[in-house]
């Protein structure tokens, strides 16, 4: 079950929020032109905005003067104005006005610069790079080309740290209990499964892939939605992105799940769905209803685990069902070690086949 190395990896990385990475902030359609929004990411207040030309930007959401939330002020499509003293900032953080200052006083606007973040809007998703300005960001997470066609977004707050949110969502054996349904999965449908896995290193985005395979016989949701017998591939990359791609050759579905730490004890879980099944817009209400139910079931399951762990019980990771959670902590340890040693990240995982019942 648990080796000393497993325990050491979990203890050394438990609850640590990884920096120098892209994190999901908002769906693009949640941010209109000439508007701003506040999000908290890894304990940092972030102002997201879309200028009058449609470009997205991100600033630290505290005024350099007295710390007032800039998102509580006004935005005219070009500049953000602090509601307390009227200091103004361009979308890249340059200060353009300090109304209280005379021309002979310091500081002058040219002396002040609000912190900005690198931001990317890709496939309808807004990502923010949380990390050092000197670090070259890796590619933004993307789903296969189907992701440009149609999207549906939902989110939920999990009152737990990033590790519990991630491990709860990636767990392969809970489906027949947490997501039990007479339509697509029952307790009696549990059977033995064998899945091949491969390590992934996408320009520093460490992770693993459940190699493409025929969808399990108790995955009726896929069959009902896509028709036929779809094949599925699932990729997970740190810090917290899971991408699932199912296809029958004619119709395709992609699901992107991204966990963004709000702080050390709360995590925002985003789920984005794409498909090319005919009548996609008509299927949106049904897709939202089913996905919302699944996400809420996962949230409640994780909260049951959170409430149990408040009593500090001894816990374990078993083989092979919990192997992906082991990998997650192993890769977190490598991520942190590489940063501390100033070297490129190396994926320590090896290809293997895992067997479990679900």
Secondary structure, DSSP 8 states (H G I E B T S, - for coil): ---HHHHHHHHHHTT----SEEEEEEEGGG--TTEEEEEEETTEEEEEEE-TTS-EEEEESS-TTT---GGGSEE-SSEEE-TTT--EEETTSBEEE-TT--TTSS--GGG-B--B-EEEEETTEEEEEES-TTS---------GGGGT--EEEEEEESS-HHHHHHHHH-SS-HHHHS-BTTTB-GGG--EEEEEEEEEEETTEEEEEEEEEE--TT-HHHHHHH-S--EEEEEEETTTEEEEEEE-SSSEEEEEEEEEESSSS-EEEEEEEEE--SSHHHHHHHHHHHHHHHHHHHHHHHHHHHHHHTT-------TTTTHHHHHHHHHHHHHHHHHHHT---------EEEEEE-
